[in-house]
Amino acid sequence: MVMGPNGAGKSLLLRLAHGLLTPSSGRIAWSCDHTPKQAMVFQTPVLLRRSALANLTHALAVNKVPRQHRKQLAREALARFGLTAIADTPARVMSGGEKQRLALARAWALSPSVLFLDEPTSALDPAAMRAVEAAVQEFHRRGTRIVMTTHDLHQARRLAGDVLFLSGGKVREHTPADAFFTAPTSPEAKAFLSGELVE
């Protein structure tokens, strides 16, 4: 879980790690021989002006999944995220929660090793947030490495295995979640957890 105050660099870190941005200095290195297969879900889902099903089949086509497998994989992903009933619904008329679950279904269909989630529940009501959190836990059970940003301390306590805390564009703390929430070591993290303004 990546946490920190507004402007700390959380979203920037995810975009750099996912390869959407090129660092102005330094480099992004993975601790494996190759860059792992990745997907990213944004705070506001990026969807095509197509049906839910067509959004998924298009993503599968772009990722070179053979044509004969696309619809089946897309339908399985829609079913997994409770979206079968709206398979033919245009994305533009879906609710915020449905759009976010569709973005997660698209990521699921691509079977990433790493999934980046940039505040995926910040604009959702409690029921939609629970559905997205359940989906995140399903990815984790599947073996996908989750890198997620959130401002919601309760959500972080529910989902985090470890916490990377940023402030002022710097990593101030990287520790198991239990240790972070019970005994943070950096002054910035202590202030953040107590609800104080952190620069």
Sequence and secondary structure as in RCSB ss.txt:
>XXXX:A:sequence
MVMGPNGAGKSLLLRLAHGLLTPSSGRIAWSCDHTPKQAMVFQTPVLLRRSALANLTHALAVNKVPRQHRKQLAR
EALARFGLTAIADTPARVMSGGEKQRLALARAWALSPSVLFLDEPTSALDPAAMRAVEAAVQEFHRRGTRIVMTT
HDLHQARRLAGDVLFLSGGKVREHTPADAFFTAPTSPEAKAFLSGELVE
>XXXX:A:secstr
 EE STTSSHHHHHHHHHTSS  SSS    SSSS   EEEE SS    SSBHHHHHHHHHHHTT  HHHHHHHHH
HHHHHTT GGGTTSBGGGS HHHHHHHHHHHHHHT  SEEEEESTTTT  HHHHHHHHHHHHHHHHHT EEEEE 
S HHHHHHH SEEEEEETTEEEEEEEHHHHHH   SHHHHHHHTT    
